[in-house]
Structures are given as structure tokens and as C-alpha cells.
């Protein structure tokens, strides 16, 4: 079958192109109860599987079903994965996933909270193509749909592939297809989009395990290694021997405990040249253009950085990524979508730069920032390139406070609302005839949404409604029902003088779909989005249609605060959201400034953007006694921590570098100058605190283990209770062999202790072998015959009289001999340790268990105690 025919069997063994077998079992188990659920957006629940396809209906007829001709059912609707662009019949999807086991590109890491930093590379995700655009990355020639002699692969790689098959680790399978080599013309990567001819001179087997560069969009893509799936709540186990549990903790916290249950966490690697972009799309905007754009963004980016606003809004995504440095946000929709994103950013206290892809009707904010009045099928890759190199500007945002006007209590307010639809102004705030037109459009669209699926049709409705109001002149007496003060000055006489029909407060130069009501000569300063001033413009029914021809309104003033008092029900709008407002007193003042992304323009004054500035972190010390007492409760343990000092550090520095700075700070402290042995503690990842192994400190960053506070754990000192149980003449020195699961101990009393630590990641355990001399055995109550080394190395239960001996030992005086405390990195009273996974060639053996020799050979009794 040629190169590809055999390479499929090689892919079957490739460790970089398959998910874990446990994930396959999990998928089948979770869906065994019913039909498979086809998703079009990533799953963020506990049942999420890395490599799950994102299916959407397609009418494409050129691509064949990916399961192959021999297994294809050849019926049913055709579905296309938006992340890897393969096509399959809906009836063939089960075969593709369960039998062929072809997974999509992995979007996150599901390795547990202790190993997520051990592998941060992203590998290629190769997909076989029957047709491919562009040119081969290797030879530079274009791809042909029907194969000819020059693109038919030779048979040379067949034998090599068969020999290589046994050398590759059997972990997972990416694809096993029945396509012949003549049908497959190319292999392309779903991440970097590189494509190669289906022949050995262009694509060789070594490319399978290569690291992927993520392509030309690598500076804005969120790598899969940044997104870590957390274990289910309650599955994190402590390695403490005494682990007291507080039964009613969850009940006391009530609803707050639910908010702490996270499924995913973001662990970014601080890099100055990486500026990841979160994309929020409203699929209903722009005549359903958003639905098509959603699939395009999922193909070009990591699908988990693209969010559908109809599924929970922007809150979950912004909250999850809020600690990512250099974060940028792209809001795809109308002005209302942008305002929604900005309001959520206010709530969570984050300030990333926000860009706009206009999909709405007016799109005035997008026009003001240089992104145009609407999306016109421009390549998404080009738009993402502009977002990556765009300028940052500031946008003033204004707050509206509404109070009822008690003086106008006799007015009929049955069809009015007491509040405005929005209380923050990003674009403009107006009332009068223009708001009345916007309200009619809103009510008509709510009644017949199918008639408003085109931007041109929406503008035609605006023109028709405006013509009616022009003839009726319903709001010609607007100044009779309104009083207005700007910066303490009464402008009501000016409104009556010009007989305005509408009053507009402009925060941006664009209004009503691209018009410019403000005349530059009408104010004392040129209008700007960041000058702290808002422009006030008056409009009449004659001026409104002239705006489309380049006309202007009546410039009233520029102000910092305004107060409007109404005595009648008047239509009002805030950023295009309209309503009828009851008589009210409205106060307008500046709220804050948002950082926006503007299309690159020469000579523009850029706003300062958040960069990799130094982090200011508070270092706190946790004692071992407090940890053992309160380790089940993160909040309580954090309260017991003692503040050491504040440290400024580069976020790109790892914990190994941070340790040096903290140790210097400890030396300068008078209170903690004796603190030498301590560990870093992760306080943000899991449901409990856990320490970081010193050997892995070079893999972690400060933001991995804490946000504003960094916690360190003091080594367990000898307490009075411990000292009273140790033999007075007993001294011990310990050493840890990092390459083996054992601890060595030297004593001066003839006692031999061997500690065997298991390599379990989540539930560490230990076994202790006591080698007691006969002289001590008679004193301590141990009098059973010694066991063989084979018995010691095998799991078994203690002898029958061991419980009696143990109880006898607990009642012994302080001079009796007890096993000395082992000052190792993982003793039975130590906190959870972040341990690397076991290496294949480092399995525990008899030779790896070290024992201590006494000064004189004596008869001794040996017991094996499993902890």
C-alpha cells in the first residue's frame, strides 16, 4: 500500500498522536447510556476529553468520509470538525472514534496537578488529506488532487516503518485508515498548518514526534500545556499520616463552597513575545456571520480560547484567563457585545486590551478604533495578524445614575421603565427622536427576528422609521420636558433656542452607523476618547438625515459631568439599547478608562499596556504544626501563616531563582534568620495546599503557586513530645537517594531503620523496616524470631503480637528506645510532595533499599511495618 498505508500502523503506536487508553475507556463509559453527543464547542465539565472533535453540519462534497471506503456507512448528513477539518458522515462518527480512534488536536493537559509542568511541548497533529491547498513545505511544489507518477511514494519507507513499529511506545493511536497511498496526496498539521506530500522524500517518519511551532499565529495561540484539567473535588489525597477531617466544613461555607469547584485552571508560562487572544463571538450577530466565524477561529487557534457568548456569556472565560500576562480580548459582534465584555471585565477587576470585530448594525466603536463598519469576508488570519500588532488606546467610560423624579408624580408611567437598559456609556447616550427610532427597531426585531438577519435590511428599517418621525415631528418640544446642567452650568435655554429634537452625549466620534455629528470647530478642544470630556450635541429632525451626507449637529458643550431632569416619559438609548424611561433625574460622570485595541496607525500616541512588570508578592511562612492541624482548610491555614516580607520578582523567573531571593530576605530578618530548610507551597491549584518538590522548582513560576501571596512551609522541627520518646543516646543522620525510593539512616544505638517510599503520585505511602538488636528487643518487648529478606520485601501483615508490642511501646518511659524521627523530604508526617512520575528503569528493587549497619554484629529481630 505504499508509505501511508503502512504509516497508519506506525501512527497506531506513536506516543505523540494518540490519547491515553483510559480516556478512550472513559469516553465509552460516559456515553454507553445513550447516543453520542456531538459538540460544536469545547466541553468544560468534568467529562471533558482532550482530543474531542467539534462537529458542525457541512455541505462540502469534495472531501471523502475520513473512516475510509471500506468502513464508511455512506449515508447520513455530513459533519465537519472545525478544529482539524476532517469530514465524516454522522453515522460514521462512532466508527471514527471507537474503531479507528482518530482524535482531534489536544486542547488541554489531563495529567494531574503535580505533573503539568513536566511536559510543555506541543507536538504536530498530522491529518491525511485527499486534497490540499498551497504548497509542500519540503519541496515547494503544489498539491495535485489526482496523483501522478512523481507524487506516488516509493516502497522504501515500508520496511523502515515496520522495523520502527516495535520501537515506538504503545500509548495511543491517532489514525488507522484504509485509504490507498494514491488517494492521500498530503499530510497537514492542524496546529501549524504545515503540509507535506505523501512521499518519503517530503514526509518521513521522524516528523511524527517533532515539536510543533504552532505556525504564524504562535504569538497569540494559547498552548495546550497552559490549560490544565483539575481532578475531581475530593480526589486529592494528603500524605499526612494523621489527616483530621472537618466534617461540616462544606456545610458552613454554604454557597461559597460551590464557587471554588473549578474543573480547569490556566497555568501560563510568562513570555514577553506571547500575547494570547481570547475570542468571544455572538453567533447571532451580523446575519448569523458569527456562527461561521466561530468555526474559522477554532481552526486557526486553540478551540479553548474561542468562546460562544450564547453559552454562559463572557464571564467564565474572562475569569479563567484573568491572570494570564499580556492577555488580549477580541469581541466579535455589535456595540452591545463589546459593552457586555467590558462590563464583565469591570466586575472581575481585570484590564486586558479589547479589540473589536464588527458584526452588528452600527459598529460605531469599531469605526472609531479603525476596524471598519462591518466584517466583509476578510481572511481571519489577516485579522488576527492585525490584532497581534495593533495599537493600544484608552477609552473613557461613563456611569449613569437614575433616580425617580418625585415632582412629576402625575405622569402616566404604565408603559415606561424605572431604569435604563445599561448604566455604563461606552459610545453614546441620547434621548429624543433618535432614541425613538432605535426603540421602534428594537421592538420590531423582537416581534419578527427572521426579518432582521441582514445589515442592509436593518439600515432600510432605520431610514423608513426616520422618515416617519421627520414628517410627524413628534419630539419638536423636547426642551419643554427636559432641564440639563453640564459642569454646574444650566444649558436648558440653549436647548430651547435651537429647538432640538434629540440630545446626544458623544464619547466617540462615530454615531448612528458612521456619521459625525460633532463639528470640530464647536468645542474648545479636539474630541478624544481619553480626554475625560464628553461632547454634547443637539439634533433636529432636519439634521438627522443630513448626517448621512456629511452634515453635523448643533454643538452645545464639552463637559465632565452632567445632570438631566425629565418630567415626561421619554425614549432613551445607551449604546443602541433603547427603552421608555419614566420621569427621572439622571446623573452622568466618568467611571473609568478601558484599554482598547486600535488598528495600527502611524503617529498615534499609544496607551501604556500591561507588560511583564515585576510582581509584588507577600511571602508567608506556614509551620508544620499549623499545616498538620489545618491542612484540610485553605482559608484557615492561610490565616495562621506568618508574614515574612514583600518581594518584587520578575514573573519569568522560576522558583529556583525565587528561592535565592527569599533566602536572602530570611537572612536579613531577625525573627526568621534561623529558617534554613523550607519548601514552596502551591496555594491556588488544588483544593488543598501541597508542597513543590525542590527538584522541580526550576519548572514552576511564581504565578503557578500563588497570586498575591506566596507560602513557604517550614521543615518539621523536633517537638517536645518527639524528643521525649527518643533514646537519649540515639543520634541519626539521614540521606536521600533521589534516584531510588529509599532513605538511609545511621544511628549510634544499634537500631537499623529502612524507609521504603512508594512512587504513587496522589497517595504517597511508606513502609518501615525495623532491625532491632536482641538487647534492645528484650527491653522494648520485641521477641519474635527474625524474618528472611524475602519476607521483608513482600507485602504482608504484621505478626500477631505486634499490636501488643506497639501498645506496650506507647506506655514505655522516655528512656525507652523508639524509632528516631527521619528528617527526609517525604516522611510520614510531611505534607504532600510534588513528585515526578516513576521512570521505567527506576523501579524499586531489593538493592535500592538501604540499611544501616550497627557497630557490632548482634542477634537482631526484624519487622516490616506498612504505613
Number of C-alpha atoms within 10 A of each C-alpha: 14 19 25 31 18 22 24 20 18 25 25 23 23 22 18 20 25 24 23 15 12 10 16 17 12 15 18 14 10 12 12 10 8 7 8 13 8 14 13 20 22 21 14 13 11 14 12 18 23 21 20 22 26 22 24 18 16 13 9 11 9 9 14 19 23 26 28 18 14 10 16 18 17 16 11 11 13 22 24 24 22 25 28 23 19 20 25 30 22 20 16 23 26 16 17 23 20 14 13 21 22 27 24 26 28 25 25 23 23 22 15 15 21 21 16 19 22 14 11 14 14 20 21 24 25 24 20 23 22 22 17 20 11 11 17 21 16 13 11 12 12 14 21 16 16 12 16 9 7 8 20 19 22 14 15 12 20 18 12 14 20 14 12 14 19 11 11 14 12 16 15 22 24 28 28 22 23 17 19 16 21 20 17 22 26 28 25 21 20 23 28 19 19 20 26 27 28 29 24 20 14 18 21 15 16 7 12 19 15 14 12 20 15 24 15 14 19 18 18 24 22 25 25 20 22 19 22 23 24 22 18 13 13 9 12 18 15 20 22 20 15 11 15 12 12 10 8 8 12 12 10 10 10 10 10 11 12 10 8 10 13 19 16 20 17 20 21 19 22 20 14 12 11 18 22 23 25 25 27 28 28 25 20 16 21 22 16 14 22 21 17 12 17 23 22 17 21 23 18 23 28 22 27 21 23 21 25 21 22 12 10 10 18 24 16 13 19 22 15 14 19 17 16 19 21 20 22 22 22 22 26 28 28 26 25 18 23 23 19 16 20 24 17 17 19 12 10 12 11 16 19 24 23 24 27 29 24 27 29 28 23 23 28 28 29 27 21 19 23 15 22 18 20 20 16 10 8 8 10 13 15 10 13 18 14 16 24 18 13 16 23 22 23 21 23 22 22 24 17 20 15 19 14 18 16 11 11 15 13 10 12 12 15 8 10 15 14 15 17 21 17 19 15 23 23 25 27 26 25 23 22 25 28 27 25 25 22 23 20 16 19 16 13 14 15 11 10 9 11 10 11 18 16 16 16 10 13 17 16 11 17 16 13 12 17 20 16 12 16 18 9 11 15 15 21 16 16 22 23 15 13 17 19 19 16 19 13 12 11 13 14 16 12 14 24 16 9 14 18 24 25 26 25 26 22 25 27 24 22 22 23 20 16 20 18 19 28 25 16 13 9 16 15 9 11 11 20 16 21 18 14 21 21 28 23 25 24 25 24 22 22 12 18 23 15 14 18 15 9 11 15 20 24 19 19 20 18 23 18 16 18 21 19 16 19 23 21 22 21 22 22 26 26 23 23 24 17 26 27 23 24 27 29 23 17 18 16 22 21 17 14 13 17 20 22 25 30 26 22 17 11 7 6 11 10 14 15 11 16 13 12 15 12 13 16 15 19 17 20 19 23 22 18 18 15 15 25 18 15 20 23 19 16 16 12 14 20 20 10 15 18 14 14 18 14 16 17 13 17 16 19 19 16 21 23 17 15 20 17 11 14 18 16 11 17 18 14 11 14 8 10 13 13 10 14 12 11 18 23 23 23 22 23 18 20 23 21 20 23 28 22 23 19 17 12 18 19 15 17 20 23 24 24 19 23 18 15 12 19 22 25 23 22 18 20 17 12 11 9 8 9 13 13 15 20 18 16 13 11 16 14 16 14 14 14 15 12 10 11 19 21 23 26 21 24 19 19 14 18 22 23 23 24 19 25 23 21 15 19 12 20 18 15 19 19 19 18 19 19 19 23 26 21 16 14 18 18 11 13 18 16 24 18 14 11 15 12 10 10 8 12 17 15 9 11 11 10 12 13 8 12 17 11 12 15 13 10 13 18 12 9 15 10 16 12 17 22 18 15 19 19 19 19 18 17 22 21 21 17 20 26 25 22 21 20 16 12 15 9 6 6 11 12 17 10 10 8 16 18 19 19 15 16 16 10 8 9 12 13 21 19 22 21 21 18 15 11
